[in-house]
């Protein structure tokens, strides 16, 4: 990866960031997570301590954001009509 990284996603706590990382890596976009050690070690999610950023090479940022926006789209449940 390049020396220049861009934040493409941010979550309060590791769960959302791990999901975003999995989606990006499945699409072939290398990424890494950035978080404060104290939040991770103590499980704190107060006042920004639990904030986790997903970073990618700036060259991949636009594509990564597009993929992550697609994953945030609401799920449409089927009608239930099976005529």
C-alpha positions in Angstrom: 0.0 0.0 0.0 1.0 3.6 -0.5 2.3 5.9 2.2 -0.8 8.0 1.8 -4.0 6.7 3.5 -7.5 8.0 3.6 -10.3 7.3 6.1 -13.2 5.7 4.3 -15.3 4.6 7.3 -15.5 5.3 11.0 -17.5 3.5 13.7 -18.0 3.7 17.4 -16.6 0.4 18.4 -14.8 -2.4 16.4 -17.8 -4.3 15.1 -18.8 -1.9 12.3 -15.2 -1.4 11.3 -14.6 -5.1 11.1 -17.6 -5.6 8.9 -16.4 -2.7 6.6 -12.9 -4.2 6.5 -14.3 -7.7 5.5 -16.3 -6.1 2.7 -13.3 -4.2 1.4 -10.9 -7.1 1.5 -13.5 -9.4 -0.2 -13.5 -6.8 -3.0 -9.7 -6.9 -3.2 -9.1 -3.5 -1.5 -6.4 -3.8 1.2 -7.2 -1.8 4.3 -6.3 -1.4 7.9 -8.0 -0.4 11.1 -6.8 2.5 13.3 -7.9 2.8 16.9 -6.7 4.0 20.2 -5.1 1.2 22.2 -6.8 2.2 25.5 -10.3 1.8 23.9 -9.4 -1.6 22.5 -7.7 -2.8 25.7 -10.3 -1.7 28.1 -13.4 -2.0 25.8 -14.2 1.6 26.3 -16.5 3.3 23.8 -17.0 6.6 25.6 -16.0 10.0 24.3 -14.3 8.8 21.2 -12.1 6.2 22.8 -13.9 3.4 21.0 -13.8 5.1 17.6 -12.3 2.9 14.9 -11.2 4.2 11.5 -10.9 2.1 8.3 -8.1 3.3 6.1 -7.2 2.5 2.5 -4.7 3.8 0.0 -6.0 7.1 -1.2 -6.0 5.7 -4.7 -8.6 3.2 -3.6 -10.7 5.6 -1.5 -13.4 6.4 -4.0 -14.1 2.8 -4.9 -14.0 1.8 -1.2 -16.5 4.4 -0.2 -18.9 3.3 -3.1 -18.7 -0.3 -1.8 -19.4 0.7 1.7 -22.4 3.0 0.8 -23.9 0.0 -1.2 -23.7 -2.1 2.0 -25.5 0.5 4.0 -28.6 0.5 1.7 -31.7 -0.8 3.5 -32.7 -4.3 2.9 -36.0 -4.8 1.1 -37.9 -7.8 2.4 -39.9 -9.8 -0.1 -43.7 -9.4 -0.3 -44.6 -12.8 1.1 -46.9 -13.3 -1.8 -45.9 -16.5 -3.5 -48.8 -16.8 -6.0 
